[in-house]
Amino acid sequence: MTVVVTAVFHPKPGRKQELAEAMQRGIAAVHGEQGCELYAIHDAEDGTITMLEKWTSVEDLDAHGGGDPVKLLNEDIGELVEKPTEVTRMTPIPAGTEAQGLL
């Protein structure tokens, strides 16, 4: 079953662009992981950076959480965030059309 995740990163004041740049190496590594269907960052209006993720299965997501790409990402951003990342796991609820109603 597909799993969707949001991960909200809280950059230190004035460091949002630097944080986004520091995330690039880890993101590229995650894209090669089994089950990664989407792993993309977005600039949120509240000053945070939000990662949208889609994984083929809970097992793939669990493996990702303990994998080397996440360790690399955390090492690269450690000095740029002011508090822990807020991670939310979700199960899609299809609605409307297949193309528009399911991430």
Secondary structure as the mmCIF struct_conf table of DSSP 4:
data_model
#
loop_
_struct_conf.conf_type_id
_struct_conf.id
_struct_conf.beg_label_comp_id
_struct_conf.beg_label_asym_id
_struct_conf.beg_label_seq_id
_struct_conf.end_label_comp_id
_struct_conf.end_label_asym_id
_struct_conf.end_label_seq_id
STRN STRN1 VAL A 3 PRO A 11
HELX_LH_PP_P HELX_LH_PP_P1 LYS A 12 LYS A 12
TURN_TY1_P TURN_TY1_P1 PRO A 13 GLY A 14
HELX_RH_AL_P HELX_RH_AL_P1 LYS A 16 ALA A 22
TURN_TY1_P TURN_TY1_P2 MET A 23 MET A 23
HELX_RH_AL_P HELX_RH_AL_P2 GLN A 24 VAL A 30
TURN_TY1_P TURN_TY1_P3 HIS A 31 GLY A 32
BEND BEND1 GLU A 33 GLU A 33
TURN_TY1_P TURN_TY1_P4 GLN A 34 GLY A 35
STRN STRN2 CYS A 36 ASP A 43
TURN_TY1_P TURN_TY1_P5 GLU A 45 ASP A 46
BEND BEND2 GLY A 47 GLY A 47
STRN STRN3 ILE A 49 TRP A 55
BEND BEND3 THR A 56 THR A 56
HELX_RH_AL_P HELX_RH_AL_P3 VAL A 58 GLY A 65
TURN_TY1_P TURN_TY1_P6 GLY A 66 GLY A 66
BEND BEND4 GLY A 67 GLY A 67
HELX_RH_AL_P HELX_RH_AL_P4 ASP A 68 ILE A 77
TURN_TY1_P TURN_TY1_P7 GLY A 78 LEU A 80
STRN STRN4 VAL A 81 MET A 90
BEND BEND5 GLY A 96 GLY A 96
TURN_TY1_P TURN_TY1_P8 GLU A 98 GLN A 100
BEND BEND6 GLY A 101 GLY A 101
#
